[in-house]
């Protein structure tokens, strides 16, 4: 089913026109397109964005397995009190290094025949 928006108390972040405290509400969208679309439609029907809304963040991460890159994306729309909408974007790309940890054998384990 569709999850309820939860009250969020996280770290603050800065937009183009203002700094926003960590308070607010969060909606985790489903992985499937159909469910995520239904969740967004429910938010729209319940007037989730109204005159009191000052900012909306859409954060997500994508992974390209061919080149082992993650890209963390933050799309932001700020709604100044004077009206209008101010969109912005932020991309952060990271290549993770594969780490292999092996147990070092003791002298007795090295000489043992299994």
C-alpha positions in Angstrom: 0.0 0.0 0.0 0.8 3.6 0.0 2.9 4.7 3.0 1.9 7.8 5.1 4.2 10.8 5.0 6.4 10.8 8.1 7.6 13.7 10.2 11.3 14.1 9.6 13.9 15.7 11.8 17.2 15.6 9.9 20.1 17.8 9.1 19.7 21.2 7.5 20.5 21.9 3.8 21.0 25.0 1.7 19.1 25.9 -1.5 19.7 28.7 -4.0 17.6 31.2 -2.1 17.5 30.0 1.5 18.8 27.6 4.2 16.3 25.0 5.4 16.3 23.4 8.8 16.1 19.6 9.2 12.4 19.5 10.0 9.7 18.6 7.6 8.0 15.6 6.0 9.4 12.8 4.0 7.7 10.4 1.5 9.7 7.3 0.4 8.6 6.3 -3.0 8.3 2.7 -4.0 10.8 1.1 -6.4 8.1 0.1 -8.9 7.0 2.8 -11.4 3.3 2.0 -10.9 3.4 2.3 -7.1 5.6 5.4 -7.1 3.2 7.0 -9.6 0.2 6.2 -7.4 2.0 7.6 -4.3 2.7 10.9 -6.2 -0.9 11.1 -7.4 -2.1 10.6 -3.8 0.2 13.4 -2.6 -1.2 15.7 -5.3 -4.8 14.8 -4.5 -4.2 15.6 -0.8 -2.7 19.0 -1.7 0.8 18.0 -0.3 2.3 21.1 -2.0 0.3 24.2 -0.9 0.9 28.0 -0.2 2.9 27.1 2.9 5.4 24.9 1.1 8.8 26.5 0.8 10.9 23.7 -0.7 10.6 20.2 -2.2 13.7 17.9 -2.5 13.8 14.8 -4.6 16.8 12.7 -3.7 17.8 9.4 -5.4 20.8 7.4 -6.4 21.4 5.6 -9.7 24.1 2.9 -10.4 25.9 2.1 -13.7 27.3 -1.4 -13.3 29.2 -1.2 -16.6 31.6 1.4 -15.2 30.9 0.9 -11.4 29.7 4.4 -10.8 27.0 5.6 -8.4 25.4 9.0 -8.9 23.6 10.7 -6.1 21.1 13.2 -7.4 19.2 16.0 -5.6 16.6 17.9 -7.5 15.2 20.9 -5.6 12.4 23.3 -6.2 12.1 26.3 -3.9 8.9 28.3 -3.5 9.8 31.9 -2.4 7.1 33.8 -0.4 7.0 36.3 -3.3 5.7 33.5 -5.6 7.1 31.4 -8.4 9.4 28.4 -8.3 13.2 28.2 -8.3 14.5 24.8 -9.5 18.1 23.6 -9.0 20.0 20.3 -9.3 23.0 18.7 -7.6 25.0 15.6 -8.8 27.6 13.7 -6.9 29.3 10.8 -8.7 31.3 8.2 -6.7 33.2 5.1 -7.9 33.4 2.5 -5.2 36.5 0.4 -4.8 36.0 -3.3 -4.3 37.8 -4.4 -1.2 38.7 -8.1 -0.6 39.8 -9.1 2.9 41.3 -12.5 3.3 42.2 -14.3 6.6 45.9 -14.7 6.9 46.8 -18.3 7.6 48.9 -19.3 10.6 52.0 -21.5 10.2 50.1 -24.5 11.5 47.2 -23.9 9.0 49.6 -23.6 6.1 51.2 -26.9 6.8 48.0 -28.8 7.3 46.7 -31.2 4.6 43.0 -31.3 4.2 
